[in-house]
Amino acid sequence: MAVRTVVMGDPQATNTVLFTWSGLTQTSSDTGSPVELYDHADASVQVGGTLGAGGTVVLEGSNDGVTYFTLNDTAAAPISKTAAGLSQIAEVCRFIRPRVSAGDGTTSFTVTLYGRRPR
């Protein structure tokens, strides 16, 4: 299993943060390095890239940085993407990371997390 490094972007606003993980593949059952959102209560996740055969990526959260659980969208559905898409995250937790749970040798996800602080 490989842990992919996150890249912090410049969203051009002082109350927002942008994180991107690239090259998440099933061939090594990748996870993204966890990020801390601190006081960002609103967040969304976007999934894209090459899904491959049966490619699936889940978004996970943790408060202790050890035990991770699948996060849900605002309709209480698990954030488990088998196609490109965008979801708002319902839970507020300390750590968030993506994890590839299925795919083949062509699977290569890009996951972008965007957070906004309340004003």
N, C-alpha and C positions, 0 to 999 in steps of 0.2 A: 504494500500500500504506500502510495506517495502522498505527501501533503503539499499541495500547490500554494505558492506564496500569493498573498493578496496584494493588489496595487491600489493605493489610495489616489483617487482622482481629485480634480479641482472643479467642483460644481459651481463656482462663481458666486457663492452666497455664504455668509458667515453662519447661518443657522442650519446648514445642511452638510452632509458628508456622502461620499460616493466611494464604494469599494468594488473591485472587479477581480474575479478569478478566471483564468483562461487555461485551456488545455486539460480540463478534467476528463480523464478517460477511464473506461471500464477495464482496460487491459491490466491496470494496476490498482483498481478499486480506489480511486483517488478521493481524498477529502480536501477541502480548502482550509487554509490556516484560519483559525477562529479570529473574529474581530469583536471588539467591545464597542457597543453603541453609546455607552454612558447615559446621557440624558436625551437621547433621540427617541421619543415616544412613538413617532410615526415612521414606518419604514415599508418599503416595497422591494420586491425581488423580481428580476427579469432573467429568463433563461433562454439561451439561444445556442447556436453552433450546430455541429453535426451530431444528430441523435443516434445514428447507427441503427442496427437491428435491436429493437427492444430497449433502447437507451432510456434510462430513468435517472433523474437527479432529485434528491430530497433536500429540503432546507431544515437544518437542525438548530436547536437552541439549548443552552445550559446556563445555570446560575453558578455552578462550581467549576466549570471548565474541564470536568472529567466525564460526567454522565450526560449524554446528549439525547434529546427527544425530537421527533418530527414536529415542526411548527405547523400551525394552521392558518388558513386565510380567514377573512372576516365572515365567511359563510360557514365556518367551523369545519371546512374540508382540509385534509392534510395537504401541505405544499409538497407534492410529488409530481414532477413534470415529466411527461413522456412526449411533449411537443413544445415548441417555443411558446412562451407566454409570460404574463405579468400578473403578480398577485400582491395584495396588501397583506402584511403580516399582522395577525391578531395579538399575539403574545408580546409582552415586553420582558426581555431576558438580558442577562449580562453578556453572554457570548453567542454568536451566530456563525454558522459555517454551512457550506454546501457539501453534500456527499453523493457520489455516484453509486447507485445501488444495482444497476443493470446496464447491459449494453454489449457491444462486440468490439472488434479491433478498429472499427472506424469511428466509434463514439468519441466525441471531443466537445464538451460543453463549455460555454462561457456564461458565467453567472455574475450579474451586477446587482448590488444592494445599495439602495438609496435611503438615507435617513434624514428626518427633519426634526429639529428641536421646536417645542412649543415656544411661542413668543411671549 
